[in-house]
Amino acid sequence: MLFHVRMDVNIPLDMPVERVNEIKAIEKAYSQNLQNQGKWRHIWRVTGQYSNISIFDVESNEELHNILQGLPLYPYMKIEVMALNRHPSSVRDDDS
């Protein structure tokens, strides 16, 4: 199942920089592991914002939910999820 996910990050301004950097490093490793597994298919920055647009390819809503809740930055995120379905006019075979 494919999902379009927008993540807007809002880290508290009073959080110590060392803690922020630690969380970001753990988050990077977590996300890259999922990318290498093929579950986090694409990730793009939103220009001028601390946000990203991502495409996930997972088995179920529950799997996506668990992945998102496992993000170290999850407590500081606003997340919007849209389920995606293959468009009948698509010429690509790998977008299901």
C-alpha positions as CSV (number, residue, x, y, z in Angstrom):
1,M,0.0,0.0,0.0
2,L,1.3,3.4,-0.9
3,F,0.9,6.5,1.3
4,H,1.7,10.1,0.8
5,V,2.9,11.5,4.1
6,R,3.6,15.2,5.0
7,M,5.6,15.7,8.2
8,D,5.9,19.2,9.6
9,V,8.5,19.3,12.5
10,N,8.3,21.8,15.3
11,I,11.1,21.2,17.8
12,P,10.7,23.3,21.0
13,L,13.0,26.3,20.9
14,D,14.2,25.7,24.5
15,M,15.4,22.1,23.7
16,P,19.1,21.9,24.2
17,V,21.0,21.8,20.9
18,E,22.9,18.6,22.0
19,R,19.6,16.8,22.5
20,V,18.2,18.1,19.2
21,N,21.3,16.8,17.3
22,E,21.1,13.4,19.1
23,I,17.4,13.0,18.1
24,K,18.2,14.0,14.5
25,A,21.0,11.5,14.2
26,I,18.8,8.7,15.5
27,E,16.0,9.8,13.2
28,K,18.3,9.8,10.2
29,A,19.5,6.2,10.9
30,Y,15.9,5.1,11.4
31,S,14.7,6.7,8.2
32,Q,17.6,5.4,6.1
33,N,17.0,1.9,7.4
34,L,13.4,2.1,6.3
35,Q,14.6,3.5,2.9
36,N,17.0,0.6,2.5
37,Q,14.1,-1.8,3.2
38,G,12.0,-0.2,0.5
39,K,9.3,0.9,3.0
40,W,10.2,4.6,2.8
41,R,10.3,4.9,-0.9
42,H,10.8,8.6,-1.4
43,I,11.6,11.7,0.8
44,W,11.7,15.3,-0.3
45,R,12.2,18.5,1.7
46,V,9.6,21.2,1.4
47,T,11.5,24.4,0.5
48,G,11.7,27.0,3.2
49,Q,10.1,24.8,5.8
50,Y,11.1,22.2,8.4
51,S,8.9,19.7,6.5
52,N,9.1,16.7,4.2
53,I,6.9,14.9,1.8
54,S,7.4,11.2,1.7
55,I,6.0,8.1,0.0
56,F,5.8,5.0,2.0
57,D,5.2,1.5,0.6
58,V,3.9,-0.7,3.5
59,E,1.7,-3.7,4.0
60,S,-1.1,-2.0,6.0
61,N,-2.3,1.2,7.7
62,E,-1.1,-0.3,11.0
63,E,2.4,-0.8,9.7
64,L,2.5,2.8,8.6
65,H,1.1,4.0,11.9
66,N,3.8,2.0,13.8
67,I,6.6,3.3,11.6
68,L,5.4,6.9,12.1
69,Q,5.1,6.5,15.8
70,G,8.6,5.1,15.9
71,L,10.1,8.3,14.5
72,P,12.2,9.9,17.2
73,L,10.9,13.3,16.1
74,Y,7.3,12.0,16.2
75,P,6.4,14.0,19.4
76,Y,7.3,17.2,17.6
77,M,5.5,16.5,14.3
78,K,2.2,17.3,12.7
79,I,1.6,14.5,10.2
80,E,-0.9,14.3,7.3
81,V,-1.4,10.9,5.6
82,M,-3.1,10.2,2.3
83,A,-3.6,6.7,0.9
84,L,-2.7,6.4,-2.7
85,N,-4.1,4.2,-5.5
86,R,-2.6,3.4,-8.9
87,H,-4.0,5.7,-11.5
88,P,-5.4,3.9,-14.6
89,S,-3.6,6.3,-17.0
90,S,-0.2,5.6,-15.4
91,V,2.5,4.3,-17.8
92,R,4.7,3.1,-14.9
93,D,4.5,-0.5,-13.7
94,D,6.1,0.1,-10.3
95,D,3.6,2.6,-8.9
96,S,1.2,0.1,-7.3
